[in-house]
Amino acid sequence: MRQLPLGVQLAVTHRFETFHEGGNREAVLALVALVAEPGHGPLWLYGPPGCGRSHLLQAACARAGEYGLTAAWLPLAAARGADPAMLAGFERLGLVALDDVESVAGDAGWERALFTLWNELAEQHGRLVLAASAAPAAIPFGLRDLASRLASAQVRRLQPLAESEQAEALLRRARHRGLELPPETLGYLTRRAPRDFAALCRLLDELDTESLAAQRRLTVPFVRDWLGRGGA
């Protein structure tokens, strides 16, 4: 994993094994195939907040590492305002995963850098996956050549998890962390916490840290007390 000067790190929990597919099996399979086999064209994933875009891009980087490929995940929302020259050298990576692509639309410097990276990765047979809130055609890129390249990518839409699927997905995440999440606590969390699954995951991660610090199990009283003290 290439280190970037933005404090960007892969989340250890963001793996394909911890992603609850829901209605996104086609998109996940397309991404898994892109990482596993050379020759796949760039892939564009899009969907609303909480649909798992960042999770999947980081999972792709982790899987690439298992295959011995160098990889980098870059959330462009965090990079906006930085020098686009930071992309220099990315063309030599086995996999580049660019998140929040819409955040640099209209920035001439970043658009030129993305256009150059696209072409250089194609020449080097590198893998490229991009994620955004909307499909390429719906994002106002100023550089026509870049817009044309992006429009040629494979495009897959990600659906957020239905509320009925969130409890099972949260339980899978807890098990991957080695965290015991009793049924009554799981029910309490899904009733009291935000319906946004990404927010639920952040809440679980914070509770894991708090329970370790307090050396307490995730019982309903512990969670209720923590939330009452302003947790999350």
LINLINZI-V684307 format. One record per helix or strand of 2 or more residues. SS is the DSSP state (2 for helix, 1 for strand). FROM is the first residue (numbers start at 1). TO is the last residue. Records with the same first field share a line. If there is no record, write none. Layout:
BEGIN
SS->FROM-TO ; FROM-TO
END
This chain:
BEGIN
2->16-18 ; 25-36 ; 53-66 ; 76-79 ; 84-87 ; 90-92 ; 101-104 ; 108-124 ; 136-138 ; 144-151 ; 163-176 ; 183-192 ; 197-214 ; 220-228
1->43-46 ; 71-75 ; 95-99 ; 127-132 ; 154-157
END
